[in-house]
Amino acid sequence: MRILLPDGGYRLGRAVVARRAPAEVPAQLRAISAALVAVGVVGAGYGFAIALRADAVGRHPISAAFGTSAPVTVTPSETALSLGPAD
């Protein structure tokens, strides 16, 4: 990689590239950096998904008809449910 300076030289660019060579970075530091970048990307994705869902809820016909909150009644029951065929 050559970075041409106004005088036509490329020594400074070559020194900068050589100084940041990936082989000089310890493997543990690269692994930690990759993990932090991955966590950041996943977090940004979740944030974007939540923003889209919040916008969708604001435009939904049910929220337009009933508002942003609604009363809910939960009644516990003791009904047995089958998990599969009884052998």
Protein Blocks (a to p, Z undefined) as FASTA:
>chain_A
ZZddfkopaklmmmmmmmmgfklpcfklmmmmmmmmmmmmmmmmmmmmmmmmmmmmmmpm
klmmnojbdcddddddfbdcdfbdcZZ
